[in-house]
Amino acid sequence: KAGSTVTLTAKVNTENTTGTFAVELTDLVSSAVKVNGLGVSGNKFEVKNTSATSITLKQDGSSVNPKLGQDQSELFKFSVKNNAENNEDVSVSEITLKEDSSIDETTELANVALYYNGKEVAKVASMTNKYVTFKLVSPILIKEGKTEKFSVKADIIGGAGDTVSFIVDNDLDITATSSKYGYVSIDSSLVDTKGETGELTVQAGELTLV
């Protein structure tokens, strides 16, 4: 909107084990008449060959097929394990998931929510372009060697006969930091592989005459 400011965050993966790099914004497609400030770059980062704390994401059991008209139907369950062995805890602050099946997520799913230990911790009214990002106001702390469980629920407002499946599209879609060194690597069987998560089929609602 006019007069407002939007903050963009760039995330990268690198296979280099040494060297330095920085991210620079060189082009921007916009409806504005003029774009000022191109060429802005972030801080320089030094790459070092060190072992980072890792977390593992896995599907945590299966869910039943949802019914049309059902509120907060469970669509996906997953767990996050902290693999650290050096007294290092991990905080998870943001999770982005992709809906990777036939349902039209913009018109047939609503109030998509993330639950942790059975309690809602983040919710968005609707998804955009197959993606949903859960930003946790209070990051979830995962102690060394511990596993925490999450689930995704939504209102089913359409899509009878369509399928639903959630995946992690890229390991950069998980934002986590470790208590000692900050860096966390992601080990996930849910990354870009629908076969691991399976598909649910939206069932038509039932009509009872009395």
N, C-alpha and C positions, 0 to 999 in steps of 0.2 A: 504494500500500500504506500501511497505518497507520504514521504517524510519518515518512513519507518526503516529500520535496519535489520538485515538478516545475516546471521553468522553461518558460514559454511565451514565444514570440517573435512579435510582430505585424509584418507587412510591409504596406506600402501603396504604391499608385501615386497620384500627384496630377497633375492637368493645370494646376494653378495655377502661376504663375511668380513670385508674390510672396506674402508673408504668413507666418504662423506656424501651427503645429498641434501637437496632442498626442493620443495615443491613451489612452482611459480604459476600464477594465473596469467595466461597469455591471450585468452580469448573468452568472450562472454556473449552469448546470444540473448538479446533482450528486446522488449518492445519500446524501450527508452530511445529517444531521439539521439542521445549521446551517452557513451559510457566512458567515465573517467577512471583513472587509476590502474589501468591494465599494466601488467608487468610486476605487480606486487608479489612478493615471495615471502615464504615463511622462514623460520630459523633453519640453520644448517644442523644436520644430525650426523653423528659419527656412528658408523657400523662396526660392531665388535663381535667376535666369535665367542659368545658365552651361552651357557645353558639357561633358558628362561623357564620359569614355572609354567606348567601346562594345566589346562582343564580339559576334561573329556565330556562331550555331550552325547547322550544316547537316548533312544526312545525308551520310555518307561511303561511298557505294557500297551495294550490296545484299548481303543474306545469303541462304544457301540454306535451303530448307524444312527444319526440324528433324525428327528422328525420335523417336518415342516410345521412352523408355528411355535416350535419349542424355544423357550428363553434360556440363555446361558447353557446351551448344550456343549458337553465336553467333546472337543474335536481332536485334541492332540496332547499327549503327555510325554515329558522328557525329563531327564536328570542331568545335573552338572556336578562333576566330581573334581575336587582339587587334588592334583597328583603330587603336590609339593612334599618334600621329605626334609626340609630344612627350617621348620617352624615358620613357614610363610603362609599367611592367609591371603585369600583372593576376594575382591569385591566386584560384583557384577552390577553394572549401572545401566546398561542398554542392550536390548535384544531385538534384532530385526528378523522376521520370518517371511517366507514367501509361500503364498497359496499356489500350488502347482498342479491343480486339476481343472475340471471343466466348469465348476460353479462360477457365476459372475459375482465376485466378491463385493463389488460396489453397490449392487442392488439386492443381493440375496443374503448377505451377512451384515449384521449390525451389532454395535456394542461389543466389539472384539476385545476380550480381556485376558490378561495374564494373571494366573493364580499361583501363589507360593504357600505351601503348607495349608492349602484349602482356603486361603484368604486372597481377595483381589488386591493386587499391588499396582496395576496399571491398566488403562482402558482407552480405546479410541472409538469414536462413534462409527467410523467407516474406514475401510481400507482403500488404498490408492495404487492403481497399476500393479495389483497382485501382491503388494507388500504391506506389512504392518510393522511399525516400530514402537516398542514398549520402552518408554523412558522412565526409569525408576527414581522417584523423588528420594527415596531412601535406598541406596544400593544394598544388595543382598550379600552378606558376608558368609563366605564358605571357608571353614577352618581347614587346616592342613589334613589331608587324607579323608575328609568328609564328603558326603554326597548330599545334595539338596534337590528336591523334586518340584517340578513346575507343571502347569497344565494351561491350555488355551481353550477358552470357551467363547461362544457367540450366540446371538439370537438368530434363529433360522427363519428368515422372512420370505424366502423363495427358493426355487431351484429343485423341486421334486424330481428325482431321477438323476440329478447331477452328482458328481463326485467331489470330495474335499480331501486335500492332502497338504500338509505343511512341511517345509524343509528349511534348512539353513542354506541360503544360496551361496554364501561366501563366508569364510572364517573371519573376515573383517566385519561381518555383521554382528559380532559379539564384542561389546566393549567391557573389558575387565582390567583391573590393575592389581598387582601384588603388593603386599605390605612392606616388603624389603626393597625391591629393585624396580617395581612399577610395571615391568614387562610381563606379559602373559601370552603363551602360545595356545592355539586352539586345536584340539584333536577331536574331530567330530565325524561320526558315521552318518550324520544327518546332512552333511554338506552336499547339496546338489545331487541327491540320490533318492528318488521317490520310493525305490524298492525297499529302503530301510524303514520308511514310515508307513507305507501302505495307503490305501484309499478308503474313505468312508462314503457311503451313498445316502443321499437325503431321501428319506421315506415320506410318502404322501401322508398328510394328516388324516385322522379318522373322524367321521361324522356319525354321531349317535342321535337317533330320533327317539323322543320320549313322549 
